[in-house]
Amino acid sequence: MKKKELADLALGLGLSFDEKQEIIYGKRRGFTFYAEPIMADDQFAIFFSVGSAEGPAPSSLLAALTDVSEVLLRHEQAGHCVAYQVLNSSDFEQLRSILQEAIEDSTRYFEARGLVNVCEKSGSAGDVGLYQVKGELLFLLPSTYQELTAAKSRSQAGRSRPKEHYMLGIAGAFLGSLLGSLSVFILAASGIAAIMAGILVAVLTLKGYQKFAKRLSLFGAAVSLLLAPAMSLLAFQLQNAQTLSRQEGRTIFEAFDMVNHAAMAGQVSGQYWANGAAMLLVSVIALLVAISAVAEKY
């Protein structure tokens, strides 16, 4: 049966039509149901989820409905769900009358025998609706549907979350921090302040860990917090060594050694220590901000 014919059939029955699922659905006497074609020759089946205070309805009770109805041929039961095969007809108007009679017969029968509409998962009575979960149509309470979708979301999140490679992350953080330190030469030549070098080292350290480890955890943040300040200090020393190298005509290695000895002997100015402290502070702050931004994605 074509979609337009199904839509017209649903309209004639005063029911709803789901174009995607190609089902006719609705509620009668408090029982949610849906009907769908099950064969090429317009054979329909009608589905319910019913039960009692004791649990699923007895199969014999559900089977007896086919004895009292002229349009319900046989039934299949799975837990609380029951499906009835409906008498078919090639005549559109007659088919509509048959489906109308099938709905009336079944809902009256359930009501007369004290059966109620129940959630097929929990067996609880209530405002049961028809929901689609993983491509399957289910009779569920709203709360049950929320639980199922939440569990599905957690499962998908767990599967999509990449495994963290710690050793590769450490290597990546080291390479990133080293790259940041070596970039000091370019920054110094451009006249950019040492503080900016601290930001660069912090960002490259974190990005290096994240790139190689595939994700960022507390471990990765701790590694970055250890490496970034240390490499920022190295970058600071390199900047000072580069300046001294130009002033004294020394090689960068000689100048680097001179700066270190002067610092250890306390022969440097207060401005030296102030700049170094500022660079370390900015490096740590920049790293914490970057960690916070990256952590939100995980």
Secondary structure, 3 states (H helix, E strand, C coil): CCHHHHHHHHHHHCCEEECCCCEEEEEECCEEEEEEECCCCCCEEEEEEEEECCEECCHHHHHCHHHHCCCEEEEEEECCEEEEEECCCCCHHHHHHHHHHHHHHHHHHHHHCCCEEECCCCCCECCCEEEEECCEEEEECHHHHHHHHHHHHHHHHHHHCCCCCHHHHHHHHHHHHHHHHHCHHHHHHCCCCHHHHHHHHHHHHHHHHHHHHCCCCHHHHHHHHHHHHHHHHHHHHHHHHHHHHHHHCCCHHHHHHHHHHHHHCCCCCHHHHHHHHHHHHHHHHHHHHHHHHHHCCC
